[in-house]
Amino acid sequence: MSDEATTFVSCIGIGDPEVVAEIIEMLLDRGSLTARQIAEELGVSYPLVLRVINILYNRGLVKTSKLKGERGRPRKLIMLNKEKVIEMVDNCIKSLQRFREIVEKAPEPKHGVEGTYEA
């Protein structure tokens, strides 16, 4: 798992950053997967993957399509919505830039204030 994916997930505030970042990276690498494939490859529970996928879907970060040609209960392929991911990355960058400007404008500490914190 890359630091970049974890940073993105932390910025957008979705669930367990490690699991979400791993799922996003898998979808980036492979294009599309089923929830079952994700669970098996990550070694996590299927219900956990479904919860994460639902969160990502509700945020518009993933799309689904039905897997054709299968009998029984239809399975869905999950893929990233790249446009929405890029939009959210841009929003994170803007938010961090605004925060940087606030930090840069903050007054310097007064002399003699340094020391240890005592509770």
C-alpha positions in Angstrom: 0.0 0.0 0.0 1.4 3.4 -0.9 1.6 6.4 1.3 -0.2 8.4 -1.4 -3.3 6.3 -1.2 -3.3 6.4 2.6 -2.9 10.2 2.6 -5.8 10.5 0.1 -8.1 8.3 2.2 -7.2 10.2 5.4 -7.9 13.5 3.7 -11.4 12.4 2.5 -12.1 10.8 5.9 -13.5 7.4 5.0 -13.4 4.5 7.5 -10.3 2.5 8.1 -7.7 4.3 5.9 -5.6 1.2 5.5 -8.3 -1.1 4.1 -9.9 1.7 2.0 -6.5 2.6 0.5 -5.8 -1.1 -0.3 -9.1 -1.4 -2.1 -8.5 1.8 -4.0 -5.0 0.7 -5.0 -6.4 -2.7 -6.1 -8.9 -1.1 -8.3 -6.3 1.3 -9.8 -4.0 -1.7 -10.6 -6.7 -4.1 -11.9 -9.4 -1.9 -13.3 -12.4 -3.8 -11.9 -13.0 -6.6 -9.4 -15.9 -8.2 -7.6 -16.3 -7.6 -3.9 -15.5 -11.3 -3.3 -12.2 -11.1 -5.3 -11.2 -8.1 -3.2 -12.0 -9.8 0.1 -10.1 -12.9 -0.9 -7.0 -11.1 -2.2 -6.8 -8.8 0.8 -7.6 -11.6 3.3 -10.4 -9.6 4.9 -14.0 -10.4 5.5 -16.5 -10.1 2.7 -18.9 -8.0 4.8 -16.1 -5.5 5.5 -15.4 -5.2 1.8 -19.1 -4.6 1.1 -19.3 -1.9 3.8 -16.2 -0.1 2.3 -17.6 -0.4 -1.2 -21.0 1.0 -0.1 -19.2 4.0 1.5 -17.1 4.5 -1.6 -20.2 4.1 -3.8 -22.2 6.6 -1.8 -19.3 9.1 -2.1 -19.3 8.6 -5.8 -15.7 7.1 -5.8 -16.7 3.8 -7.3 -19.1 2.6 -10.0 -20.6 -0.8 -10.5 -21.7 -2.9 -13.4 -23.3 -6.3 -13.6 -21.1 -9.2 -14.6 -22.7 -10.7 -17.7 -23.1 -14.3 -18.6 -23.3 -15.7 -15.1 -26.1 -17.9 -13.7 -27.6 -17.4 -10.3 -27.4 -14.3 -8.3 -25.9 -11.5 -10.5 -22.4 -10.3 -9.4 -21.2 -6.8 -9.8 -17.9 -5.5 -11.0 -16.5 -2.6 -9.0 -14.4 0.1 -10.6 -13.1 3.5 -9.6 -14.8 6.6 -10.8 -11.5 8.4 -11.7 -13.2 11.7 -12.3 -14.6 11.8 -8.8 -11.3 10.6 -7.3 -9.5 13.4 -9.1 -12.1 16.0 -7.9 -11.6 14.9 -4.3 -7.8 15.0 -4.6 -8.1 18.6 -5.9 -10.4 19.5 -3.0 -7.9 18.0 -0.5 -5.1 20.0 -2.1 -7.1 23.2 -1.8 -8.0 22.5 1.8 -4.4 21.8 2.7 -3.2 24.9 0.9 -5.7 27.1 2.8 -4.5 25.5 6.0 -0.9 26.1 5.1 -1.7 29.8 4.5 -3.3 30.0 8.0 -0.3 28.4 9.6 2.1 30.8 7.7 0.1 33.8 9.0 0.0 32.6 12.6 2.1 34.8 14.9 5.4 33.5 16.1 5.6 32.4 19.7 6.8 35.0 22.2 10.3 34.6 23.5 10.6 32.9 26.8 7.5 30.7 26.2 9.5 27.6 25.2 9.8 24.8 27.7 8.1 21.6 28.7 4.4 21.1 29.0 3.2 20.2 32.4 -0.3 18.9 33.0 
